[in-house]
Amino acid sequence: MEFFVKSGNPEKQRSACIVVGVFEPRRLSHAAELLDETSDGYLSTLLRRGDIEGKVGQMLLLHHVPNVLSERVLLVGCGKERDLTETQYKQIIAKTIATLNDTGSLEAICFLSELHIKGRDSYWAVRQAVEATQDSLYSFDQFKTNKENTRRPLRKLTFNIPSRKELARAELALQHGLAVASGAKACKDLANMPPNICTPLYLAQQAQILDADFEKISTEIIDSEQMAELKMDSYLAVAKGSAHPAYMSLIHYKGGTNDQKPIVLVGKGLTFDSGGISLKPGAGMDEMKYDMGGAASVFGAMKALAQLNLPINVIGILAGAENMPAGNAYRPGDILTTMSGQTVEVLNTDAEGRLVLCDVLTYVERFQPECVVDIATLTGACIVALGHNISALMSPHKGLTHELLNASNQSGDKAWQLPMDDEFQKLLDSPFADMTNVGGRPAGSITAACFLSRFTKNYNWAHLDVAGTAWRSGINKGATGRPVSLLTQFLINRSENETTEANN
């Protein structure tokens, strides 16, 4: 679909469909009022008759409204004007797109981007509308023999902006929104892929495709033999029980100067997690293909970054492995020596993600990074704490924490900081090794982050636990594409800072 922005009055637009809002109780938005004046009160008459109340998500499609140039007018219920939330706005956009696709309109001009959401501007409204539109149109049907195709899908969507002065920012919102949406789609496609196809090798091959597609990206693949030479024995222990060997994929994006330190994004890439010897329950185990959601989000963010051509250096790492039970699999009671030299007593082989990540977090020291953010579907405890709407953020570094929370707020990709006080560290004490790989049931997400923190002393680091947000279960099962939007916003902000500093 093509997206555009413009600034104009609705009564002067000639289009297949004009989209305007109606508030509760039966009150026209400003754009709808202008259409009502042109049509000699046609819309207000319908409201008095009770054809639409204005409740969130209500739709009323009108044909050949008197004196209106457009073929159709779609009235969209937006609820109470003062109570319109960010979530409702995105829901309204998604339902509007579904309705437009059913009407057969090939193009539309949408005035919902003029709706007022507290604390948000036209940039936010346009960008969120683009992201919500693309998300609502997403489907993963690569393995369906009978694909459902819309007969006459919407092909062109124009968002109207109240003032011409805001058009430049709105154009930027389109650019950012399209890049994030493209990255989120890449993330979802990768995460939704079945585990018999999406193996650690497949992750590496996808990284190499990015290399081929973008001039500023180069990839480096570290195989199991190379990892053994690097003494990444903790990472390799997790992969021992699988027929699919581990691969660590490094995606180098070079958009900044040679002396600019890179930002490093590390994604947990367990392409399937059976739990190993500590086998998971059978119910819902199919969803453990999503245990590479962190790696998928890094892949998506790197694609968005390359499309935006940001002037920074970033390294994205896909830490690919598969955790399976086998005669040679690692066991509870094993003691592993990590790349850092620290030893770990394994109490549960289903706490494998941190054993992969800890070696990667040691490996990245060689890049002398500006900062490191790891993204992982790490703990079920995170879902207990924050549900499925908010990712957990943990970091000992206040500045980096503030940046990520700010990016979360700007993008609408929500994260919440959990504490990492020293008192939690003692829960990882082991009588036989430097630490255990689990700290018990209490504060499970926090002790997992505390474990990782022991391998990040030489740089600024933050951890995002996306176990509750990377995918959804149930009838609409599938990857969400999160936190690509948060990560991309973080990189946009970093690039703007770099540009500002370079110009000073």
FILUM-826957 format. One record per residue (C-alpha): residue number from 0; residue in three letters; x, z, y. Coordinates in steps of 0.2 Angstrom, whole numbers. Last residue first. Example, Ala and Ser with C-alpha at 12.3 -4.5 7.8 and 13.67 -1.06 7.14 Angstrom:
    nr   rest      xx      zz      yy
     1    Ser      68      36      -5
     0    Ala      62      39     -22
// end
This chain:
    nr   rest      xx      zz      yy
   503    Asn     140      86     109
   502    Asn     135      70     100
   501    Ala     142      74      84
   500    Glu     134      92      84
   499    Thr     117      84      87
   498    Thr     119      71      73
   497    Glu     125      85      61
   496    Asn     110      96      65
   495    Glu      98      81      63
   494    Ser     106      78      46
   493    Arg     103      96      41
   492    Asn      85      95      46
   491    Ile      83      79      36
   490    Leu      91      87      21
   489    Phe      80     102      22
   488    Gln      65      91      24
   487    Thr      70      81       8
   486    Leu      72      97      -2
   485    Leu      55     103       3
   484    Ser      46      86       0
   483    Val      55      85     -17
   482    Pro      50     102     -22
   481    Arg      38      96     -31
   480    Gly      34      80     -38
   479    Thr      18      87     -46
   478    Ala      22      83     -64
   477    Gly       6      81     -75
   476    Lys      -9      88     -83
   475    Asn     -25      84     -74
   474    Ile     -36      91     -88
   473    Gly     -26     106     -90
   472    Ser      -8     110     -85
   471    Arg       1     107     -68
   470    Trp      19     103     -66
   469    Ala      34     108     -55
   468    Thr      25     122     -46
   467    Gly      25     137     -58
   466    Ala      42     135     -65
   465    Val      49     130     -48
   464    Asp      63     144     -46
   463    Leu      73     139     -31
   462    His      90     147     -30
   461    Ala     101     148     -15
   460    Trp     120     147     -12
   459    Asn     133     148       1
   458    Tyr     151     146      -7
   457    Asn     164     155     -17
   456    Lys     154     169     -25
   455    Thr     142     157     -34
   454    Phe     145     162     -53
   453    Arg     138     180     -52
   452    Ser     123     173     -42
   451    Leu     117     165     -57
   450    Phe     114     181     -66
   449    Cys     106     189     -51
   448    Ala      94     174     -50
   447    Ala      89     177     -68
   446    Thr      87     195     -64
   445    Ile      75     191     -50
   444    Ser      64     180     -60
   443    Gly      63     193     -74
   442    Ala      59     207     -62
   441    Pro      54     219     -76
   440    Arg      53     210     -93
   439    Gly      71     213     -99
   438    Gly      88     208     -91
   437    Val      92     192     -99
   436    Asn     108     183    -102
   435    Thr     118     198    -105
   434    Met     133     203     -95
   433    Asp     152     205     -95
   432    Ala     151     207    -114
   431    Phe     149     220    -128
   430    Pro     139     235    -121
   429    Ser     130     223    -109
   428    Asp     123     226     -91
   427    Leu     111     213     -85
   426    Leu      99     226     -78
   425    Lys     113     233     -68
   424    Gln     111     218     -56
   423    Phe      94     222     -50
   422    Glu     100     237     -40
   421    Asp     111     225     -30
   420    Asp      96     219     -21
   419    Met      90     201     -24
   418    Pro      73     201     -16
   417    Leu      60     186     -17
   416    Gln      58     173      -4
   415    Trp      42     162      -4
   414    Ala      41     144      -5
   413    Lys      28     131       0
   412    Asp      29     112       0
   411    Gly      20     111      17
   410    Ser      34     100      23
   409    Gln      38     110      39
   408    Asn      34     127      31
   407    Ser      45     124      16
   406    Ala      59     117      28
   405    Asn      59     133      37
   404    Leu      60     143      21
   403    Leu      75     133      16
   402    Glu      84     135      33
   401    His      80     153      33
   400    Thr      87     156      16
   399    Leu     102     146      20
   398    Gly     105     158      35
   397    Lys     101     174      26
   396    His     113     171      12
   395    Pro     110     182      -3
   394    Ser      98     169     -10
   393    Met      81     169     -19
   392    Leu      67     157     -17
   391    Ala      52     157     -28
   390    Ser      40     142     -28
   389    Ile      22     144     -22
   388    Asn       6     136     -28
   387    His       6     139     -47
   386    Gly       6     158     -47
   385    Leu      18     168     -37
   384    Ala      23     183     -48
   383    Val      16     179     -65
   382    Ile      22     161     -62
   381    Cys      40     167     -58
   380    Ala      40     178     -73
   379    Gly      38     162     -84
   378    Thr      56     159     -78
   377    Leu      68     145     -75
   376    Thr      60     129     -70
   375    Ala      75     126     -60
   374    Ile      82     120     -43
   373    Asp     100     125     -38
   372    Val     105     124     -20
   371    Val     123     124     -15
   370    Cys     131     125       2
   369    Glu     144     117      13
   368    Pro     153     113      -4
   367    Gln     171     114      -8
   366    Phe     169     100     -20
   365    Arg     179     109     -34
   364    Glu     167     124     -33
   363    Val     154     112     -41
   362    Tyr     160     116     -59
   361    Thr     157     135     -57
   360    Leu     138     131     -53
   359    Val     138     119     -67
   358    Asp     144     132     -79
   357    Cys     131     144     -73
   356    Leu     117     131     -74
   355    Val     118     128     -92
   354    Leu     118     147     -97
   353    Arg     104     149     -84
   352    Gly      93     137     -92
   351    Glu      95     144    -109
   350    Ala      84     160    -108
   349    Asp      75     154    -123
   348    Thr      91     158    -134
   347    Asn      87     177    -131
   346    Leu      99     191    -131
   345    Val     115     180    -128
   344    Glu     130     191    -123
   343    Val     139     182    -109
   342    Thr     157     182    -105
   341    Gln     165     178     -88
   340    Gly     179     165     -89
   339    Ser     172     154     -75
   338    Met     168     140     -88
   337    Thr     158     153     -97
   336    Thr     163     162    -113
   335    Leu     149     164    -125
   334    Ile     144     180    -135
   333    Asp     132     177    -149
   332    Gly     119     190    -153
   331    Pro     104     179    -152
   330    Arg     110     163    -159
   329    Tyr     118     146    -154
   328    Ala     112     131    -165
   327    Asn     122     125    -179
   326    Gly     108     127    -193
   325    Ala      96     120    -180
   324    Pro      84     126    -167
   323    Met      83     115    -151
   322    Asn      87     116    -133
   321    Glu      90      99    -125
   320    Ala     103      95    -111
   319    Gly     105      87     -94
   318    Ala     112      96     -79
   317    Leu     106      82     -66
   316    Ile     118      85     -51
   315    Gly     115      79     -33
   314    Ile     129      78     -22
   313    Val     126      76      -3
   312    Asn     136      69      12
   311    Ile     126      67      28
   310    Pro     121      54      40
   309    Leu     104      50      32
   308    Asn     100      33      25
   307    Leu      81      37      24
   306    Gln      80      27       8
   305    Ala      96      36       1
   304    Leu      89      53       5
   303    Ala      72      49      -3
   302    Lys      81      43     -19
   301    Met      92      59     -19
   300    Ala      76      70     -17
   299    Gly      68      61     -32
   298    Phe      84      64     -43
   297    Val      85      82     -37
   296    Ser      66      84     -41
   295    Ala      69      77     -59
   294    Ala      83      89     -62
   293    Gly      73     104     -57
   292    Gly      58      97     -68
   291    Met      69      96     -83
   290    Asp      59     109     -92
   289    Tyr      44      97     -90
   288    Lys      46      92    -108
   287    Met      42     110    -112
   286    Glu      24     104    -109
   285    Asp      22      99    -127
   284    Met      25     118    -131
   283    Gly       7     121    -125
   282    Ala       2     131    -140
   281    Gly      17     131    -153
   280    Pro      24     148    -147
   279    Lys      42     147    -141
   278    Leu      56     149    -154
   277    Ser      70     161    -151
   276    Ile      81     151    -162
   275    Gly      80     137    -149
   274    Gly      66     140    -136
   273    Ser      59     123    -139
   272    Asp      65     117    -123
   271    Phe      65      98    -120
   270    Thr      73      87    -107
   269    Leu      82     103    -101
   268    Gly      88      96     -84
   267    Lys      91     110     -72
   266    Gly      94     102     -55
   265    Val     109     106     -44
   264    Leu     109     100     -26
   263    Val     126     101     -17
   262    Ile     128      99       1
   261    Pro     144      90       5
   260    Lys     158      95      17
   259    Gln     161      82      31
   258    Asp     179      77      32
   257    Asn     176      59      25
   256    Thr     161      57      37
   255    Gly     143      57      33
   254    Gly     132      45      22
   253    Lys     141      47       5
   252    Tyr     128      51      -8
   251    His     136      56     -25
   250    Ile     125      57     -40
   249    Leu     133      67     -53
   248    Ser     125      67     -71
   247    Met     130      80     -84
   246    Tyr     126      74    -101
   245    Ala     122      85    -116
   244    Pro     121      77    -134
   243    His     105      73    -142
   242    Ala     104      78    -160
   241    Ser     101      95    -153
   240    Gly     106     112    -160
   239    Lys     123     112    -150
   238    Ala     115     109    -133
   237    Val     113     127    -127
   236    Ala     131     131    -133
   235    Leu     137     116    -123
   234    Tyr     132     124    -106
   233    Ser     140     140    -111
   232    Asp     156     131    -117
   231    Met     160     122    -101
   230    Lys     178     123    -105
   229    Leu     182     108     -94
   228    Glu     189      99    -110
   227    Ala     173     104    -119
   226    Met     163      96    -104
   225    Gln     173      80    -106
   224    Glu     169      79    -124
   223    Ser     150      83    -120
   222    Asp     149      69    -107
   221    Ile     152      69     -88
   220    Ile     143      54     -79
   219    Glu     149      50     -62
   218    Thr     137      41     -50
   217    Ser     139      32     -33
   216    Ile     127      31     -20
   215    Lys     129      24      -2
   214    Glu     126       6      -8
   213    Phe     109      10     -16
   212    Asp     100       2     -30
   211    Ala     115       1     -43
   210    Asp     120      19     -41
   209    Leu     101      24     -42
   208    Ile     101      15     -58
   207    Gln     116      25     -64
   206    Ala     106      41     -61
   205    Gln      92      34     -72
   204    Gln     105      31     -86
   203    Ala     111      49     -85
   202    Leu      94      55     -86
   201    Tyr      91      44    -101
   200    Leu     107      51    -109
   199    Pro     100      69    -107
   198    Thr      84      63    -116
   197    Cys      69      56    -108
   196    Ile      63      44    -122
   195    Asn      58      56    -136
   194    Pro      55      69    -123
   193    Pro      40      60    -116
   192    Met      42      54     -98
   191    Asn      31      64     -86
   190    Ala      46      72     -78
   189    Leu      55      55     -74
   188    Asp      39      47     -67
   187    Lys      35      63     -57
   186    Cys      52      64     -49
   185    Ala      52      45     -45
   184    Lys      35      47     -37
   183    Ala      40      62     -27
   182    Gly      55      52     -21
   181    Ser      44      37     -15
   180    Ala      32      49      -7
   179    Val      46      58       2
   178    Ala      53      41       8
   177    Leu      35      35      13
   176    Gly      32      51      23
   175    His      49      51      32
   174    Gln      46      33      38
   173    Leu      28      35      42
   172    Ala      32      52      52
   171    Leu      46      42      61
   170    Glu      32      29      66
   169    Ala      21      44      72
   168    Arg      35      51      82
   167    Ala      37      34      91
   166    Leu      18      33      93
   165    Glu      16      49     102
   164    Lys      16      43     120
   163    Arg       3      30     115
   162    Ser      -9      45     114
   161    Pro     -23      50     101
   160    Ile     -14      42      86
   159    Asn     -24      31      74
   158    Phe     -18      29      56
   157    Thr     -18      12      48
   156    Leu     -21       9      30
   155    Lys     -18      -8      21
   154    Arg     -20     -12       3
   153    Leu     -35      -2      -3
   152    Pro     -39      -7     -20
   151    Arg     -52     -21     -25
   150    Arg     -55     -20     -44
   149    Thr     -46      -3     -46
   148    Asn     -36      -4     -62
   147    Glu     -38       7     -78
   146    Lys     -24       2     -90
   145    Asn     -28      -1    -108
   144    Thr     -12       0    -119
   143    Lys      -7      17    -111
   142    Phe      11      21    -112
   141    Gln      16      17     -95
   140    Asp       0      25     -88
   139    Phe       7      38     -76
   138    Ser      -5      38     -61
   137    Tyr      -2      41     -43
   136    Leu     -15      36     -30
   135    Ser     -19      53     -24
   134    Asp       0      57     -22
   133    Gln       2      41     -12
   132    Thr     -12      46       0
   131    Ala      -7      64       1
   130    Glu      11      59       6
   129    Val       5      47      19
   128    Ala      -8      59      26
   127    Gln       5      73      27
   126    Arg      17      61      37
   125    Val       3      56      49
   124    Ala      -4      74      52
   123    Trp      14      81      53
   122    Tyr      19      69      66
   121    Ser       3      70      75
   120    Asp       6      89      78
   119    Arg       3     105      68
   118    Gly       1     123      74
   117    Lys     -17     124      71
   116    Ile     -24     108      63
   115    His     -33      97      75
   114    Leu     -40      80      68
   113    Glu     -32      65      76
   112    Ser     -25      59      59
   111    Leu     -43      58      53
   110    Phe     -45      42      64
   109    Cys     -41      31      49
   108    Ile     -41      12      51
   107    Ala     -45       3      34
   106    Glu     -40     -11      24
   105    Leu     -45     -20       7
   104    Ser     -62     -11       8
   103    Gly     -69     -13     -10
   102    Thr     -80       3      -7
   101    Asp     -73      12     -22
   100    Asn     -55      12     -16
    99    Leu     -61      19       1
    98    Thr     -69      33      -8
    97    Ala     -53      38     -17
    96    Ile     -43      36      -1
    95    Thr     -56      48       8
    94    Lys     -55      60      -6
    93    Ala     -36      62      -4
    92    Ile     -37      63      15
    91    Ile     -50      77      14
    90    Gln     -39      86       1
    89    Lys     -24      85      13
    88    Tyr     -34      91      27
    87    Gln     -41     105      17
    86    Thr     -24     111      12
    85    Glu     -18     111      30
    84    Thr     -33     121      35
    83    Leu     -48     117      46
    82    Asp     -56     133      52
    81    Arg     -58     128      70
    80    Glu     -67     112      66
    79    Lys     -79     119      53
    78    Gly     -79     107      38
    77    Cys     -71      90      38
    76    Gly     -85      79      31
    75    Val     -80      61      31
    74    Leu     -91      47      39
    73    Leu     -85      30      33
    72    Val     -90      16      45
    71    Arg     -91      -2      37
    70    Glu     -89     -20      43
    69    Ser     -80     -15      59
    68    Leu     -85     -22      76
    67    Val     -98      -8      80
    66    Asn    -113     -14      90
    65    Pro    -125      -7      77
    64    Val    -117       0      61
    63    His    -115     -14      49
    62    His    -113      -4      33
    61    Leu    -112      15      32
    60    Leu    -103      26      19
    59    Leu    -106      44      19
    58    Met     -93      56      12
    57    Gln     -93      75      10
    56    Gly     -76      82       7
    55    Val     -77      97      18
    54    Lys     -95     100      23
    53    Gly    -101      89      38
    52    Glu    -119      91      35
    51    Ile    -122      72      30
    50    Asp    -139      63      29
    49    Gly    -148      77      37
    48    Arg    -160      67      48
    47    Arg    -151      74      64
    46    Leu    -135      68      57
    45    Leu    -142      51      54
    44    Thr    -148      50      72
    43    Ser    -131      56      78
    42    Leu    -123      41      70
    41    Tyr    -135      28      77
    40    Gly    -135      35      95
    39    Asp    -134      19     104
    38    Ser    -121      11      92
    37    Thr    -107      11     106
    36    Glu    -111      29     110
    35    Asp    -110      35      92
    34    Leu     -94      26      89
    33    Leu     -86      36     103
    32    Glu     -94      52      96
    31    Ala     -86      48      79
    30    Ala     -69      47      87
    29    His     -72      64      96
    28    Ser     -78      72      80
    27    Leu     -97      72      77
    26    Arg    -106      88      73
    25    Arg    -118      91      59
    24    Pro    -114     109      57
    23    Glu    -101     107      52
    22    Phe     -89      94      57
    21    Val     -90      75      55
    20    Gly     -74      64      54
    19    Val     -70      46      57
    18    Val     -64      32      45
    17    Ile     -67      14      51
    16    Cys     -68       1      37
    15    Ala     -65     -18      35
    14    Ser     -58     -19      52
    13    Arg     -61     -24      70
    12    Gln     -57      -9      81
    11    Lys     -64      -8      99
    10    Glu     -77       5      95
     9    Pro     -63      16      87
     8    Asn     -52      17     103
     7    Gly     -34      14     101
     6    Ser     -17      21      97
     5    Lys      -8      13      82
     4    Val       1      18      66
     3    Phe       4       8      50
     2    Phe       4      10      31
     1    Glu       6      -4      18
     0    Met       0       0       0
// end
